[in-house]
Amino acid sequence: MDLANLPSLNASLNGLATLLLCAGRALARRGQLDAHRRVMLAAFATSSLFLVLYVIHKASRSFENTPFNAQGAAKLAYLLLLFTHVTLAMAVPVLAIALIVLALRGQRARHRRLARVAWPIWIYVSVTGVVIYVLLYHLNPTGA
């Protein structure tokens, strides 16, 4: 099985999650809660599929890292972006599951309070996932 296309598929899943998150938020603001629920569950499923495929890809490569070959300020900026992305990405599954549980239990006020914190984190992780893909696979300077 050729897993070489997984990074681009994963970036596409992150992009799709971004679109679903934005649509879900807009639906909630318009009070279309049934549609909001469906779209946000789709965002969760998309992000979950991303996570499974990401782990498969990393495991298939013995968890080696893809180096970013820039130097100086560009390398520092990339590492800062990667650090914030990875750190916040660890919180997304916990926050998303908590939001789903609160919604299923009908605890709308608690769901909304948590969503005010969780949504920006989730959207940041989804967007920066695409940015990191572009940096590593399309804009990465050749190694020395």
C-alpha positions in Angstrom: 0.0 0.0 0.0 1.5 3.4 -1.1 1.1 5.9 1.7 3.0 8.7 -0.1 -0.2 10.7 -0.7 -1.3 10.7 2.9 0.2 14.1 3.7 -1.8 15.8 0.9 -4.9 13.8 1.9 -4.4 14.9 5.5 -4.0 18.5 4.5 -7.2 18.2 2.5 -9.0 16.8 5.6 -7.7 19.7 7.7 -9.0 22.2 5.0 -12.3 20.4 5.0 -12.5 20.5 8.8 -11.8 24.3 8.6 -14.7 24.8 6.2 -17.0 22.6 8.3 -16.1 24.5 11.5 -16.8 27.8 9.9 -20.1 26.6 8.5 -21.1 25.0 11.8 -20.4 28.3 13.7 -22.4 30.3 11.2 -25.3 27.8 11.6 -25.3 28.0 15.3 -25.3 31.8 15.2 -28.4 31.7 13.0 -30.1 29.3 15.4 -30.1 26.4 12.9 -29.2 23.9 15.6 -30.0 20.7 13.8 -27.9 21.7 10.8 -25.2 22.9 13.2 -25.2 19.5 14.9 -24.8 17.6 11.7 -22.0 19.9 10.4 -20.1 19.8 13.6 -20.3 16.0 13.8 -19.0 16.0 10.3 -16.1 18.2 11.4 -15.4 15.8 14.3 -15.5 12.8 11.9 -13.2 14.6 9.4 -10.7 15.5 12.2 -10.9 12.0 13.6 -10.1 10.5 10.2 -7.2 12.9 9.8 -5.8 11.8 13.2 -6.1 8.1 12.2 -4.4 8.6 8.9 -1.7 10.9 10.4 -0.8 8.2 12.9 -0.7 5.5 10.1 1.5 7.8 8.0 3.9 8.5 10.9 4.0 4.8 11.9 4.7 3.7 8.4 7.8 6.0 8.5 8.9 4.8 11.9 7.8 8.1 13.4 10.6 10.0 11.6 10.2 13.8 11.2 10.1 15.6 7.9 12.7 18.4 8.4 12.1 22.0 7.5 15.4 23.1 5.9 15.2 26.8 6.4 17.6 28.7 8.6 17.5 31.7 10.9 14.2 33.6 11.4 12.3 31.4 9.0 13.3 28.2 10.9 12.4 29.8 14.2 9.0 31.0 12.9 8.3 27.4 11.6 9.3 25.8 14.9 7.1 28.3 16.8 4.2 27.5 14.5 4.8 23.8 14.8 5.0 24.0 18.6 1.7 25.9 19.0 0.0 23.6 16.4 1.1 20.4 18.1 0.5 21.6 21.7 -3.0 22.8 20.9 -3.8 19.8 18.7 -3.5 17.6 21.8 -6.4 19.5 23.3 -8.8 19.3 20.3 -10.0 15.7 20.7 -10.7 16.3 24.4 -12.5 19.6 23.8 -14.5 18.2 20.9 -15.7 15.2 22.8 -16.6 17.3 25.7 -18.6 19.6 23.4 -20.4 16.6 21.9 -21.2 15.2 25.3 -22.6 18.5 26.6 -24.7 18.9 23.4 -26.1 15.4 23.7 -27.0 16.0 27.3 -28.8 19.2 26.4 -26.5 21.4 28.4 -26.6 24.2 25.9 -25.2 26.9 28.2 -22.2 24.9 29.2 -21.7 23.8 25.6 -21.7 27.4 24.4 -19.2 28.5 27.1 -16.8 25.7 26.2 -17.3 26.3 22.5 -16.1 29.9 22.9 -12.7 28.5 24.0 -12.7 25.3 21.9 -13.7 26.6 18.5 -10.8 29.1 18.1 -8.3 26.3 19.2 -9.8 23.8 16.8 -9.9 26.3 13.9 -6.3 27.3 14.6 -5.1 23.7 14.6 -7.0 23.0 11.3 -5.6 26.0 9.5 -2.1 25.7 10.8 -2.1 22.0 9.8 -2.6 23.1 6.2 0.1 25.8 6.5 2.6 23.3 7.9 1.8 20.9 5.1 2.4 23.7 2.5 5.7 24.7 4.3 7.0 21.1 4.5 5.9 19.7 1.1 5.8 22.7 -1.2 7.9 25.6 0.2 10.6 23.6 2.0 14.1 24.7 0.9 16.2 21.8 -0.3 18.5 20.4 2.4 22.2 21.3 2.4 
